[in-house]
Amino acid sequence: MTSKQAALNLLGLAQRAGRVISGTDLVLARMAQAKLVLIAADLSSKTAADIRQAAKAHSVPLIKIFTGAELSQAIGRQRKVVAIADAGFAQALMKKINQGA
């Protein structure tokens, strides 16, 4: 299993644990609770800029290495923007990603 797939599996686990905020509007509204934001590589540039600005304002790390299809499959919903609302999951996900996702 690649580290990218392991990271996506961990994202799915976080979703099942109820620690994922998904969807552009919800992520923007709850950015203060986010520990890590994942945006799809194929997200529109305007939406990506909005998310990037909000994440920067709240000092939340932002990752852009997965496609919308990969994020959607991992959480079981059609989404291009997701946030992790749990420090432990966020840290573990960053560790997986830094291993070469």
Sequence and secondary structure as in RCSB ss.txt:
>XXXX:A:sequence
MTSKQAALNLLGLAQRAGRVISGTDLVLARMAQAKLVLIAADLSSKTAADIRQAAKAHSVPLIKIFTGAELSQAI
GRQRKVVAIADAGFAQALMKKINQGA
>XXXX:A:secstr
  HHHHHHHHHHHHHHTT EEESHHHHHHTGGG SEEEE TTS HHHHHHHHHHHHHTT  EE  S HHHHHHHH
TS  SEEEE  HHHHHHHHHHHHTT 
